[in-house]
Amino acid sequence: MIKVGIIGCGTIGQELALACQRRFSDEVTLLALDDQEPSHAKKLQQKLRPKPQIFPVDELIGRCDLIIESASKQAAYEIAKKALSIGKDVMVMSVGGILGKEKELFDLARTHRCCLYLPSGGVVGIDGLKAARVGKIYRVTLTTRKPPHGFDDAPYVLKHKINLKNLKEEKVLFEGNAAAAVKGFPKNINVSATLSVAGLGAQRTKVRIIACPHMLVNVHELYVQGDFGSFYTRSENFPAEQNPKTSRLAIFSAVATLERILKNVKIGT
Ligand SMILES: NC(=O)c1ccc[n+]([C@@H]2O[C@H](COP(=O)([O-])OP(=O)(O)OC[C@H]3O[C@@H](n4cnc5c(N)ncnc54)[C@H](O)[C@@H]3O)[C@@H](O)[C@H]2O)c1
């Protein structure tokens, strides 16, 4: 049995915890939880049988085989570094938090013979991007549209005093590279970080972020051009009920990544 520990007991952490106990109970034991808000960890603990224990981060990492980070951009890098440094596998959801430091983490994983997992999230086409990288990639562009309230606490929106209330038509909030997008929209645009790591890097991955009134879904459009040809994907994602910034497909993607880790048949690139 693989011993799993989850750091960050919010929308994604909760669904992964339930998946560990309901879907993967033959393969994993959900051993430990942690959250910077003790009440969040306790609330989740109450929903689970058997009850995992609540530990501080370092102890959780020491006791578990697979550590899942579903906390925040600020927490992701330290968690991944600590886990990989002692040979523990780690799944990172807040991928924006490791951007720019991913090579160091890749080296740690290689040196300590463990794995770093970065789920695709709500974007579709990472399989194609990984394959395209075998040849030359010329262009990766992500266009993300979400309802305005999904952006209301984004640092970029606050800094530029963008008024998102009473929008009548769609408004382009940001155009730039993934490095700047992740800084300005840390809770919205993890997919741009994952695309960067899989493809051209954060400086050359282009991002457009658009607030759309009357829209009920989070839409990611990905365009990739390379010496293989080109592809375009579009996903229309229902937001998670508990957190409109997180797409339901991102939660499913995390659960599917756990399944991929556990199963002996791995489908797709
Ligand atoms: N990779 C992707 O495609 C993708 C998609 C959606 C969300 N995310 C990211 O995954 C993370 C979790 O998303 P969510 O929707 O579950 O968020 P959420 O706000 O519902 O839950 C986050 C939980 O983590 C806790 N937390 C925050 N900082 C922490 C820290 N330093 N240590 C321990 N606990 C901490 C919070 O108290 C909260 O309980 C976020 O960073 C989010 O941006 C990634």
The ligand as a MOL file (V3000), in Angstrom:
LIG
                    3D

  0  0  0     0  0            999 V3000
M  V30 BEGIN CTAB
M  V30 COUNTS 44 48 0 0 0
M  V30 BEGIN ATOM
M  V30 1 N -2.6370 22.5440 -11.8570 0
M  V30 2 C -3.8320 22.9980 -12.1410 0
M  V30 3 O -4.2990 22.9290 -13.2650 0
M  V30 4 C -4.6420 23.6270 -11.0610 0
M  V30 5 C -6.0250 23.8110 -11.2340 0
M  V30 6 C -6.7450 24.3700 -10.2120 0
M  V30 7 C -6.1180 24.7850 -9.0560 0
M  V30 8 N -4.7790 24.6380 -8.9250 0 CHG=1
M  V30 9 C -4.0690 25.0710 -7.7140 0
M  V30 10 O -4.1520 24.0350 -6.7500 0
M  V30 11 C -4.1700 24.6150 -5.4390 0
M  V30 12 C -5.3980 24.1140 -4.6800 0
M  V30 13 O -6.5680 24.5250 -5.3520 0
M  V30 14 P -7.9810 24.4450 -4.6180 0
M  V30 15 O -9.0140 24.7820 -5.6160 0
M  V30 16 O -8.0860 23.1750 -3.8600 0 CHG=-1
M  V30 17 O -7.8220 25.6630 -3.5900 0
M  V30 18 P -8.6550 25.9070 -2.2410 0
M  V30 19 O -8.5040 27.3590 -1.9460 0
M  V30 20 O -10.0100 25.3410 -2.3390 0
M  V30 21 O -7.8490 25.0600 -1.1460 0
M  V30 22 C -6.5280 25.3280 -0.7880 0
M  V30 23 C -6.3020 24.8200 0.6310 0
M  V30 24 O -4.9010 24.8670 0.9090 0
M  V30 25 C -4.6930 25.5130 2.1610 0
M  V30 26 N -3.3800 26.1450 2.1330 0
M  V30 27 C -3.0280 27.2990 1.5080 0
M  V30 28 N -1.7090 27.5360 1.6970 0
M  V30 29 C -1.2330 26.5160 2.4440 0
M  V30 30 C 0.0490 26.2020 2.9750 0
M  V30 31 N 1.1020 27.0000 2.7870 0
M  V30 32 N 0.1840 25.0630 3.7010 0
M  V30 33 C -0.8670 24.2420 3.9360 0
M  V30 34 N -2.1190 24.5120 3.4650 0
M  V30 35 C -2.2920 25.6190 2.7320 0
M  V30 36 C -5.8680 26.4780 2.3290 0
M  V30 37 O -6.0930 26.7790 3.6930 0
M  V30 38 C -7.0020 25.6670 1.7070 0
M  V30 39 O -7.6230 24.8210 2.6580 0
M  V30 40 C -4.1590 26.1310 -5.6310 0
M  V30 41 O -2.8410 26.6290 -5.5210 0
M  V30 42 C -4.6580 26.3030 -7.0470 0
M  V30 43 O -4.1700 27.4930 -7.6610 0
M  V30 44 C -4.0510 24.0530 -9.8940 0
M  V30 END ATOM
M  V30 BEGIN BOND
M  V30 1 1 1 2
M  V30 2 2 2 3
M  V30 3 1 2 4
M  V30 4 1 4 5
M  V30 5 2 4 44
M  V30 6 2 5 6
M  V30 7 1 6 7
M  V30 8 2 7 8
M  V30 9 1 8 9
M  V30 10 1 8 44
M  V30 11 1 9 10
M  V30 12 1 9 42
M  V30 13 1 10 11
M  V30 14 1 11 12
M  V30 15 1 11 40
M  V30 16 1 12 13
M  V30 17 1 13 14
M  V30 18 2 14 15
M  V30 19 1 14 16
M  V30 20 1 14 17
M  V30 21 1 17 18
M  V30 22 2 18 19
M  V30 23 1 18 20
M  V30 24 1 18 21
M  V30 25 1 21 22
M  V30 26 1 22 23
M  V30 27 1 23 24
M  V30 28 1 23 38
M  V30 29 1 24 25
M  V30 30 1 25 26
M  V30 31 1 25 36
M  V30 32 1 26 27
M  V30 33 1 26 35
M  V30 34 2 27 28
M  V30 35 1 28 29
M  V30 36 1 29 30
M  V30 37 2 29 35
M  V30 38 1 30 31
M  V30 39 2 30 32
M  V30 40 1 32 33
M  V30 41 2 33 34
M  V30 42 1 34 35
M  V30 43 1 36 37
M  V30 44 1 36 38
M  V30 45 1 38 39
M  V30 46 1 40 41
M  V30 47 1 40 42
M  V30 48 1 42 43
M  V30 END BOND
M  V30 END CTAB
M  END
